[in-house]
Amino acid sequence: MVETLRFDSDDLEATEAFMSRAYTPMRIGGSPHDTRASVVRSAAGGMSIDELSLGYTMAYDAGVLNRVTLLTIHSGSVVDTTGGRDEVYGPGETFLITQPDEPYTGEVRAARYTVAMFDPALLTQVADIGAGSRGPVRITGNRAVSPEANRRLGAGLAYLRDNVLATAEDDSLVVATAARHLAAVTLASLPTTLSDETPHRLDSRDANSETLRRAMAFIDENAHRDIGLADIAAASFVTPRAAQYAFSRHAGTTPLAYLRQVRLAGAHAALRSGGPGATSVTSVAAEWGFPHPGRFAALYRGTYGVPPSATLYGGDVQPAAAG
């Protein structure tokens, strides 16, 4: 269930107390003219998105968060002073504010920004780790590796804020799938310990048709559950990279693309059997892990040749021909 918390106040003491409870000890500095502060938090499945607006400088001296904490700055700035640093982040930047297991200090300077927080274990769960992996995946730098990576990470955070937690209501599969997606985008956008990983010969050897068969059978039986690449690989007794190789070589696709295909078929069956009086396109899409109705409709039309509403209202369609 998505939980929502709202705070809006021009009382500096109340704001300082609230921020210290919601995040970590904070101090409001200076003599601000604009004392208004607002916070909106949406949280579900161990993940949260916060939208904050402060009209003044607020210093923080933070303890360990034990969360991957990403910020997108919309206006104003955030200054990281941890360990004597003086890193300034401005509008349009999306970055890691601190390592999950390290304290940090800095200032928020009259800023409007979004904060996303999720379990660091997700990074390892979604990573493509070869047989030679050296342990849990860690982020090794705060800024994105390129301007394009910065835009990609910011877009991933915004999508989670605007199209998942804002609309998911009670659907845990949608939230869990979106959390995995954000973790994957984080891995692709920030420097990590995966940078030095190289394919292992065992992965190539294990990428055989039997691996593909086991992986497909697991997906077919569990597509309605919160599963990802790590789960598919474990069920196939290979590494995630070997599972990806097997799908690429023998099926011309990827494990997650096949999972999406099976979920789409499940949604199609639910629409055909449900009827307009018993269900809706939006609820069926969410049930099968598709949080955005418009994108679900486009994917459905591309596969079945008609919009999902046509199937719900009695359309008997066949999958569109390949190509």
C-alpha angles and dihedrals in degrees: 000000000000112000120202127203124185131190128177123166145139091205107107095201092050090048093049091049093048095048091048091053096043098045123356137309110311135185124203108217136199127012104291123200093203106053098171118122128177132184130181117186127189116186136176138149095011092306129103140189120199128190112202136182123185126176096201145036115287120186121208133197102187135192127213113308099189087212136100099249119196125183131197114195116214098173136353119020146272121218121204111208097168112146093357095308122143103200115160121201119194142182115319095022122122115191148149109268095200144341110274093243100041133083118235143192137203148108138274107214114203091308141162110206147150125234125200122189130184142158113285089220088073090070091063093041094057097037123109095235120182127213090268096058115144098214139284117003116253132189109239102190138036102220127064117263094242142001089260091051089051091053091046093051092047091050091050092052092047092049091054091048099045105030107028115030091032093057110016097090106171100351109118095180092059092049094046092048091049092049090054089049092053090048090051092049089049091054091049094048107040129054111263143171087266090076093091097042115116130187114275123222091233090062091057091048092050094049093095135133093264090058088051091050093051092046094049092048091052092049093047091054098041108032090114090061132074099269132150141177094291091054093047092050093047091052089051093048093237138098120273090252092054090050090052091049091050093053092045095049101039105026105024092233142075131262093249093046089053090048089053090049092052092047090050089053089050090052090048091053091047092052092049093050100036107064126206094275094055105041145358137233091247095052093046091048091051092045089058096045102265107128099178113066094198094053091044090053092050092049091046094050091048090054104036102026096237136066116269091249089065090058092046090053094051106283112151105206138169127219113275115257116264116261 
